[in-house]
């Protein structure tokens, strides 16, 4: 029986800082084994972690867009900084 490979924890502060330095550019947040996990991260980014009083590096709410996409091993989450976007 094969064992699941442990993935490194995501440094959300570093991802958010990198996204702020490259507005409107999609960046990889991380890869998650399940679509539900990825969807939870996408939701937390959209709401800036406002549910359950979570602290979030993606504040203010709406400053970042996030999407998930399927990969060979799960789902990848992408983020981009869009605050002040005239579009």
C-alpha positions as CSV (number, residue, x, y, z in Angstrom):
1,X,0.0,0.0,0.0
2,X,1.4,3.4,-0.9
3,X,1.5,6.3,1.5
4,X,0.3,9.7,0.7
5,X,3.1,12.2,0.2
6,X,2.9,15.0,2.8
7,X,2.7,18.4,1.1
8,X,4.4,21.5,2.6
9,X,2.2,24.0,4.4
10,X,1.3,27.1,2.4
11,X,2.8,30.4,3.6
12,X,-0.2,32.5,2.9
13,X,1.5,35.7,4.1
14,X,4.2,35.2,1.4
15,X,1.7,34.3,-1.3
16,X,-0.4,37.4,-0.5
17,X,2.6,39.7,-0.5
18,X,3.8,38.2,-3.8
19,X,0.3,38.7,-5.3
20,X,0.2,42.4,-4.1
21,X,3.6,43.0,-5.8
22,X,2.3,41.5,-9.1
23,X,-1.3,42.8,-9.5
24,X,-3.6,41.0,-11.9
25,X,-1.1,38.1,-12.3
26,X,-2.4,34.6,-11.3
27,X,-0.1,32.9,-8.8
28,X,-0.2,29.4,-7.4
29,X,-1.3,29.2,-3.7
30,X,-0.9,25.5,-3.4
31,X,-2.1,22.1,-4.4
32,X,-4.8,20.3,-2.3
33,X,-5.7,16.6,-2.4
34,X,-9.5,17.3,-2.5
35,X,-11.7,19.7,-4.3
36,X,-13.4,20.5,-1.0
37,X,-10.2,21.6,0.6
38,X,-9.4,23.7,-2.4
39,X,-12.9,25.2,-2.4
40,X,-12.5,26.1,1.3
41,X,-9.3,28.0,0.6
42,X,-10.9,29.8,-2.4
43,X,-13.8,30.8,-0.2
44,X,-11.5,32.0,2.6
45,X,-9.5,34.1,0.1
46,X,-12.7,35.7,-1.3
47,X,-14.0,36.5,2.2
48,X,-10.6,37.4,3.6
49,X,-11.1,34.6,6.2
50,X,-14.1,36.4,7.8
51,X,-15.9,33.2,8.7
52,X,-15.3,32.0,12.2
53,X,-13.2,35.1,13.0
54,X,-10.2,33.8,11.1
55,X,-7.3,36.1,10.5
56,X,-6.4,36.4,6.9
57,X,-3.5,37.6,4.9
58,X,-5.9,38.3,2.0
59,X,-7.6,41.4,3.5
60,X,-9.7,43.4,2.7
61,X,-12.4,41.1,1.5
62,X,-12.7,41.3,-2.3
63,X,-9.1,42.5,-2.8
64,X,-8.1,39.1,-4.2
65,X,-9.7,36.7,-6.7
66,X,-9.1,33.0,-6.4
67,X,-10.0,29.9,-8.5
68,X,-9.3,26.2,-8.3
69,X,-8.3,23.9,-11.1
70,X,-7.9,20.2,-11.4
71,X,-4.5,18.7,-11.5
72,X,-3.2,15.1,-11.8
73,X,-3.0,14.8,-8.0
74,X,-5.9,17.0,-6.7
75,X,-6.8,20.7,-7.1
76,X,-4.5,23.7,-7.4
77,X,-5.6,27.1,-6.0
78,X,-4.6,30.2,-7.9
79,X,-4.9,33.8,-6.6
80,X,-4.5,37.3,-8.0
81,X,-4.6,40.8,-6.4
82,X,-7.3,43.0,-8.0
83,X,-8.0,45.8,-5.5
84,X,-8.6,49.0,-7.4
85,X,-9.2,47.1,-10.6
86,X,-11.3,49.4,-12.9
87,X,-12.6,46.4,-14.8
